[in-house]
Amino acid sequence: MEKIIKKIKEYLEHMSNKDIMRNLFIILIIGIILFILADIFINNGSRQIIKSDETGKVDDLNYNYSDYSTLLENKLENILSQLKGVGEVKVMITLEDTTEVIPAFNTTKNNETTKETDSQGGTREIVREDMTIQVVTNDNGEPIVLKEIKPTIKGVIVIADGAENLEVKEMVYEAVKTVLGIPGNRVEVYSSN
């Protein structure tokens, strides 16, 4: 064990401060990436959408962030089927990308300047910069999310009983545009067979 520690000390003595800082920064970045990947894989299976058979309502607390379109589809089906003249409703939503989560980071930056004078009267200045980036977590060890950017909706198809009536079709069309905040060219409403 002492031989290994001695070899590490010798290796570090021959490296410049610039090389040490570069290696530490690379290790830090790799650690952050591994931490985020581990968090994604650990939490991905633990959250699920729970849908009640009787009411059709979705439990938002157990919402799986990777299935944002399913959550929207279930909510739309539930609310649109409550409109006057509308029977059973099926909704399909396509998204352009996935949900982007921005975690909170705690950044600490230290600068240290050392001036050395050698025996011939020459001086040199050594500047050492140290930066630490940590993901801020709550009491359960989960990262604190500063911002969550929902994906953009690419298109919506609604198939509804009663949509053969033009007034009902227009009502469903306007409701989808309003609730999702999207332009009309991204919404299509059809009657079911």
N, C-alpha and C positions, 0 to 999 in steps of 0.2 A: 504494500500500500504506500509506503514511504517513497519507493522508487517512482510510482505514478505521480505522486504529488510533486516530487522533485523535477520530473520531466515537464509537468505542466508549468511549474514556476520558470524553468529555463525557456520554454516556448513563449511564455508571456513577456519575459524580459527582452527577447529579441524582436518582439512585435512593436510597432510604433503605436502611439495613441490613436492615430487615425484608423489603423487596422482593427484595434480593439473596439473602437466605437462602431465601426461598420459591422463587425461580427455581432456585437450586442444588439444593434438595431435589427439585423437579419433574424436573430433568435427571437427578439420581441415580436416582430411581424409574424413569424411562424407560430409563436405561442398564441397570439390573438386569433389567427385563422383557425387553429386547432380548437380554441375555446369556443368560437362561434359555431364551428361545424359540430362539435360535441353537443352544444346546447340545442342545435336544430334537430339532431338525430334523437336526443333524449326526449325532448318535448313534443316531437312530431307525432308519436304514437299515443301520447297521453291525452290529447284533446280531440274530442269528437263532436259531431253535430248530433244532437238528440232530438228526434221529431216525435211528437205525440201523435198517435194514430187517431185519437178522438178530435183534437182541435186543429192539427196541422201546424201548430206553432213551433218555432225553433227556439231552443234554449241557447241564448247568445253567450252565456258564461262558458260553455264547453265548445265554443266555435273553433274550428280548425282553420287557421289563416290561409292554408294552401287551397281551401275549397270555398273561396269567397263567392264564386258564381253560384254554387249550390245553395248557399245561404240566401242570396238575393232571389234566386228562382223560387225557393220555398216561400219566402215572404210575399213575393208578387202573386204566386198562385193563391195563397191564402186571402190576400186583400182583394184581388180582382174577382174572385168567386163570390164575394160579398156584394158586388155591384148589382143593381136592379137589372134584370133581364139576362144576366150572365149565369151560366151553369158551371159545369166542370171546366177548369182551366189548366193548361199545360204551358210552361214557359221554358225557353232555352235562351241562355245568355252566353255570349262569347266575349272573352277579355283579350286585350292586346298584350298584357304582360302579367306579372305576379305582384303580390303585395310586397312593398319595400318597407323594411323596418329599420329605423335609425336609432341605435342605442346611445345611452349617455356615456361619455368618456371623461375621465379625470386625467388631465395632462399636467405633469410636473416637469419643469425645465430648469436645469442648473447650469450656470457658467462659472468656470474657475480659471483664473489667469495666474500663472506662476512666472516670475522673472528670475533667471539664473545668471550668475556671473562666473566665468571660468577663471583659471589662474593667470591667463594672458590678458585679462581685462575685457574680453569679449562678453557680450550679453546675448541672451536669447530669451524669447518669450514663448511660453507654452500655454496655449488656450485649450481648455478641455470643456466640451459641452456634453451634457447628460440630459436625456429626455426620456421620461417614463410615461407610457400611455396605459391606462387601466380602464376596463369596462366597469361601470358602476352597477352594482347589483343590489337587490332588496334583501330582506331578512331570509328569504327562502333560497337565495343564491341565483335567482333569475335576473337577467339584465333589465335595467330600467329603460323603458322605451321613451325617447323624447318625441318621436314623430313616427306616424305610420301612414304611408302613402298608398292609398287604394289603387288598384289597377284601373285603367281606362276601359270603358265598355265599348266593344267593337260593334256589337249588334244584338238585337233582341227579336225573337220570334214568339208570338203568342197564339195559341190555338185555343179557342173558347167556344163553348156551346152558346148559341144565341148571337154569334158574331155575323150571321147572315143578315141580321137587321142592321141597317147602316147607322142608326143612332147608337146602338149598343157597340158596334165596331168602333165608331168615332170616340165613344166614351172610354173604351179600353185603351185605344191608341193614345188619347190625351193623358190618361192616368199613368201609363208607362213612361211617356215623355217627361211628365212632371216629377214623378217619384225618383227617376234615375237622373234627371237633369241632362238629358241627351237630345240631340236634334232628331226631327221626325224621319230623316232619311236612314236612321239606324234602327227603326222599329217597323215590324210587319205584323199585322193581325189577320188571322185566318179563322174561318169557321170550321168546327170539327165535323166529321162525317157521321 
